[in-house]
Amino acid sequence: MQLSAIETAMAAGAPTTCATCRRFHEGNMFCGRSTCGGPGAGRDFPDYDGPIPREKFAERCLVCGAANPKFVIAGLATSFRLCSKHKTVFKFVGNQEGSLVRSVTIIAAP
């Protein structure tokens, strides 16, 4: 996977997980897997197939990849974090009907 493809996906609004996932790129920026999804779907991207080990997701903002994110997405098996700029992102994202499948709790990182 080329860095330019990852950058294009993130510029289009894909989170770091999707932007670095092989399935996402094979599907022309849409993986189409109904079993996958992120915190808004109550999931932790279970079908992720990319170069970032799950334990490393917490080191960068889920949205933009910024280092040292200060906020934790609570309640999932995999730890995800958000930077200050994106701590309210789940107020603005949802499914096709415009709502989240699962509410998302954001807390300050310890």
PyRosetta script that sets phi, psi and omega in degrees:
from pyrosetta import init, pose_from_sequence

init()
pose = pose_from_sequence("MQLSAIETAMAAGAPTTCATCRRFHEGNMFCGRSTCGGPGAGRDFPDYDGPIPREKFAERCLVCGAANPKFVIAGLATSFRLCSKHKTVFKFVGNQEGSLVRSVTIIAAP")
pose.set_psi(1, 131.4)
pose.set_omega(1, -176.7)
pose.set_phi(2, -87.8)
pose.set_psi(2, 146.2)
pose.set_omega(2, 178.7)
pose.set_phi(3, -57.6)
pose.set_psi(3, -37.4)
pose.set_omega(3, -179.9)
pose.set_phi(4, -62.9)
pose.set_psi(4, -34.8)
pose.set_omega(4, 177.9)
pose.set_phi(5, -68.4)
pose.set_psi(5, -38.7)
pose.set_omega(5, 177.6)
pose.set_phi(6, -65.3)
pose.set_psi(6, -45.8)
pose.set_omega(6, 179.7)
pose.set_phi(7, -62.1)
pose.set_psi(7, -40.3)
pose.set_omega(7, 178.5)
pose.set_phi(8, -63.3)
pose.set_psi(8, -43.4)
pose.set_omega(8, 179.8)
pose.set_phi(9, -63.6)
pose.set_psi(9, -43.1)
pose.set_omega(9, 179.8)
pose.set_phi(10, -68.6)
pose.set_psi(10, -36.9)
pose.set_omega(10, 177.3)
pose.set_phi(11, -64.2)
pose.set_psi(11, -27.9)
pose.set_omega(11, 178.5)
pose.set_phi(12, -84.2)
pose.set_psi(12, -2.1)
pose.set_omega(12, 176.2)
pose.set_phi(13, 105.3)
pose.set_psi(13, 3.2)
pose.set_omega(13, 178.2)
pose.set_phi(14, -72.2)
pose.set_psi(14, 139.5)
pose.set_omega(14, 174.8)
pose.set_phi(15, -69.0)
pose.set_psi(15, 166.3)
pose.set_omega(15, -177.4)
pose.set_phi(16, -58.0)
pose.set_psi(16, -34.0)
pose.set_omega(16, 179.8)
pose.set_phi(17, -62.0)
pose.set_psi(17, -51.1)
pose.set_omega(17, -179.8)
pose.set_phi(18, -67.1)
pose.set_psi(18, -42.4)
pose.set_omega(18, -177.2)
pose.set_phi(19, -61.7)
pose.set_psi(19, -24.0)
pose.set_omega(19, 180.0)
pose.set_phi(20, -108.5)
pose.set_psi(20, 10.9)
pose.set_omega(20, -177.8)
pose.set_phi(21, -94.1)
pose.set_psi(21, 131.2)
pose.set_omega(21, 179.7)
pose.set_phi(22, -58.9)
pose.set_psi(22, -44.5)
pose.set_omega(22, -178.0)
pose.set_phi(23, -61.3)
pose.set_psi(23, -38.6)
pose.set_omega(23, 179.2)
pose.set_phi(24, -60.6)
pose.set_psi(24, -43.7)
pose.set_omega(24, -179.0)
pose.set_phi(25, -75.2)
pose.set_psi(25, -35.5)
pose.set_omega(25, 176.3)
pose.set_phi(26, -63.9)
pose.set_psi(26, -28.7)
pose.set_omega(26, 179.3)
pose.set_phi(27, -91.6)
pose.set_psi(27, 17.8)
pose.set_omega(27, 179.7)
pose.set_phi(28, 57.5)
pose.set_psi(28, 54.0)
pose.set_omega(28, 178.9)
pose.set_phi(29, 69.0)
pose.set_psi(29, 32.6)
pose.set_omega(29, 172.8)
pose.set_phi(30, -158.1)
pose.set_psi(30, 115.3)
pose.set_omega(30, -176.9)
pose.set_phi(31, -79.7)
pose.set_psi(31, -30.5)
pose.set_omega(31, 177.4)
pose.set_phi(32, 72.8)
pose.set_psi(32, 11.0)
pose.set_omega(32, -178.0)
pose.set_phi(33, -90.2)
pose.set_psi(33, 113.9)
pose.set_omega(33, -178.6)
pose.set_phi(34, -72.2)
pose.set_psi(34, -14.5)
pose.set_omega(34, 180.0)
pose.set_phi(35, -87.0)
pose.set_psi(35, -9.4)
pose.set_omega(35, -178.6)
pose.set_phi(36, -98.4)
pose.set_psi(36, 176.4)
pose.set_omega(36, 178.7)
pose.set_phi(37, 144.2)
pose.set_psi(37, 166.3)
pose.set_omega(37, -176.4)
pose.set_phi(38, -105.6)
pose.set_psi(38, -159.4)
pose.set_omega(38, -175.5)
pose.set_phi(39, -55.2)
pose.set_psi(39, -35.5)
pose.set_omega(39, 179.3)
pose.set_phi(40, -66.7)
pose.set_psi(40, -19.5)
pose.set_omega(40, 176.9)
pose.set_phi(41, -100.2)
pose.set_psi(41, 3.6)
pose.set_omega(41, -178.0)
pose.set_phi(42, 76.2)
pose.set_psi(42, 20.5)
pose.set_omega(42, -177.6)
pose.set_phi(43, -125.7)
pose.set_psi(43, 170.9)
pose.set_omega(43, 178.4)
pose.set_phi(44, -124.2)
pose.set_psi(44, 46.1)
pose.set_omega(44, 179.8)
pose.set_phi(45, 52.4)
pose.set_psi(45, 59.5)
pose.set_omega(45, -174.3)
pose.set_phi(46, -63.5)
pose.set_psi(46, -22.1)
pose.set_omega(46, -179.0)
pose.set_phi(47, -97.8)
pose.set_psi(47, 11.4)
pose.set_omega(47, -178.4)
pose.set_phi(48, -55.1)
pose.set_psi(48, 132.3)
pose.set_omega(48, 178.7)
pose.set_phi(49, -136.6)
pose.set_psi(49, 83.1)
pose.set_omega(49, -177.6)
pose.set_phi(50, -149.6)
pose.set_psi(50, -174.7)
pose.set_omega(50, -172.4)
pose.set_phi(51, -80.1)
pose.set_psi(51, -11.2)
pose.set_omega(51, -176.3)
pose.set_phi(52, -91.2)
pose.set_psi(52, 119.3)
pose.set_omega(52, 176.5)
pose.set_phi(53, -64.6)
pose.set_psi(53, 143.2)
pose.set_omega(53, -177.4)
pose.set_phi(54, -50.6)
pose.set_psi(54, -40.0)
pose.set_omega(54, -177.7)
pose.set_phi(55, -68.1)
pose.set_psi(55, -14.3)
pose.set_omega(55, 179.3)
pose.set_phi(56, -89.6)
pose.set_psi(56, -12.4)
pose.set_omega(56, -179.8)
pose.set_phi(57, -57.3)
pose.set_psi(57, -34.2)
pose.set_omega(57, -177.1)
pose.set_phi(58, -71.2)
pose.set_psi(58, -9.0)
pose.set_omega(58, -177.7)
pose.set_phi(59, -84.0)
pose.set_psi(59, -12.4)
pose.set_omega(59, -177.1)
pose.set_phi(60, -139.2)
pose.set_psi(60, 157.8)
pose.set_omega(60, 177.4)
pose.set_phi(61, -63.8)
pose.set_psi(61, 132.3)
pose.set_omega(61, 179.2)
pose.set_phi(62, -60.0)
pose.set_psi(62, -34.0)
pose.set_omega(62, -175.2)
pose.set_phi(63, -81.7)
pose.set_psi(63, -50.9)
pose.set_omega(63, -171.5)
pose.set_phi(64, -115.8)
pose.set_psi(64, -9.9)
pose.set_omega(64, 179.5)
pose.set_phi(65, 83.6)
pose.set_psi(65, 7.5)
pose.set_omega(65, 179.9)
pose.set_phi(66, -61.9)
pose.set_psi(66, 143.0)
pose.set_omega(66, 179.3)
pose.set_phi(67, -75.2)
pose.set_psi(67, 156.9)
pose.set_omega(67, 176.1)
pose.set_phi(68, 56.7)
pose.set_psi(68, 51.5)
pose.set_omega(68, 178.5)
pose.set_phi(69, -64.8)
pose.set_psi(69, 144.9)
pose.set_omega(69, -171.9)
pose.set_phi(70, -102.0)
pose.set_psi(70, -2.7)
pose.set_omega(70, -176.6)
pose.set_phi(71, -127.9)
pose.set_psi(71, 141.3)
pose.set_omega(71, -176.9)
pose.set_phi(72, -106.5)
pose.set_psi(72, 137.2)
pose.set_omega(72, 170.8)
pose.set_phi(73, -87.9)
pose.set_psi(73, 113.4)
pose.set_omega(73, -172.6)
pose.set_phi(74, -86.3)
pose.set_psi(74, 152.9)
pose.set_omega(74, 168.5)
pose.set_phi(75, 92.8)
pose.set_psi(75, 9.4)
pose.set_omega(75, 178.4)
pose.set_phi(76, -116.5)
pose.set_psi(76, 156.4)
pose.set_omega(76, 179.0)
pose.set_phi(77, -64.8)
pose.set_psi(77, -37.9)
pose.set_omega(77, 178.0)
pose.set_phi(78, -94.7)
pose.set_psi(78, 135.9)
pose.set_omega(78, -179.8)
pose.set_phi(79, -84.0)
pose.set_psi(79, 123.7)
pose.set_omega(79, 174.1)
pose.set_phi(80, -120.0)
pose.set_psi(80, 152.4)
pose.set_omega(80, 179.1)
pose.set_phi(81, -134.3)
pose.set_psi(81, 164.1)
pose.set_omega(81, 179.1)
pose.set_phi(82, -131.8)
pose.set_psi(82, 148.4)
pose.set_omega(82, 175.1)
pose.set_phi(83, -82.1)
pose.set_psi(83, 171.7)
pose.set_omega(83, -179.7)
pose.set_phi(84, -59.0)
pose.set_psi(84, -37.5)
pose.set_omega(84, -179.4)
pose.set_phi(85, -64.0)
pose.set_psi(85, -34.0)
pose.set_omega(85, -173.4)
pose.set_phi(86, -108.5)
pose.set_psi(86, 12.0)
pose.set_omega(86, -176.6)
pose.set_phi(87, -63.3)
pose.set_psi(87, -19.9)
pose.set_omega(87, -179.8)
pose.set_phi(88, -106.6)
pose.set_psi(88, 12.9)
pose.set_omega(88, -174.7)
pose.set_phi(89, -56.3)
pose.set_psi(89, -32.6)
pose.set_omega(89, -177.0)
pose.set_phi(90, -76.2)
pose.set_psi(90, -1.7)
pose.set_omega(90, 170.5)
pose.set_phi(91, -80.6)
pose.set_psi(91, -15.7)
pose.set_omega(91, -172.4)
pose.set_phi(92, -119.6)
pose.set_psi(92, -1.6)
pose.set_omega(92, 179.7)
pose.set_phi(93, -116.3)
pose.set_psi(93, 159.0)
pose.set_omega(93, 177.8)
pose.set_phi(94, -173.0)
pose.set_psi(94, -163.0)
pose.set_omega(94, 178.3)
pose.set_phi(95, -89.5)
pose.set_psi(95, -168.8)
pose.set_omega(95, -177.2)
pose.set_phi(96, -62.3)
pose.set_psi(96, -25.8)
pose.set_omega(96, 178.5)
pose.set_phi(97, -84.2)
pose.set_psi(97, -3.4)
pose.set_omega(97, 176.7)
pose.set_phi(98, 91.2)
pose.set_psi(98, 6.7)
pose.set_omega(98, 179.9)
pose.set_phi(99, -125.4)
pose.set_psi(99, 159.1)
pose.set_omega(99, 177.4)
pose.set_phi(100, -79.9)
pose.set_psi(100, 144.8)
pose.set_omega(100, 175.6)
pose.set_phi(101, -73.6)
pose.set_psi(101, -34.3)
pose.set_omega(101, -178.2)
pose.set_phi(102, -136.3)
pose.set_psi(102, 136.3)
pose.set_omega(102, 176.2)
pose.set_phi(103, -67.2)
pose.set_psi(103, 150.0)
pose.set_omega(103, -175.8)
pose.set_phi(104, -117.7)
pose.set_psi(104, 126.8)
pose.set_omega(104, 179.3)
pose.set_phi(105, -101.8)
pose.set_psi(105, 126.1)
pose.set_omega(105, 179.3)
pose.set_phi(106, -113.1)
pose.set_psi(106, 128.3)
pose.set_omega(106, 177.9)
pose.set_phi(107, -128.9)
pose.set_psi(107, 157.0)
pose.set_omega(107, 177.0)
pose.set_phi(108, -65.2)
pose.set_psi(108, 139.0)
pose.set_omega(108, 179.8)
pose.set_phi(109, -69.1)
pose.set_psi(109, 143.7)
pose.set_omega(109, 179.3)
pose.set_phi(110, -68.4)
pose.dump_pdb("model.pdb")
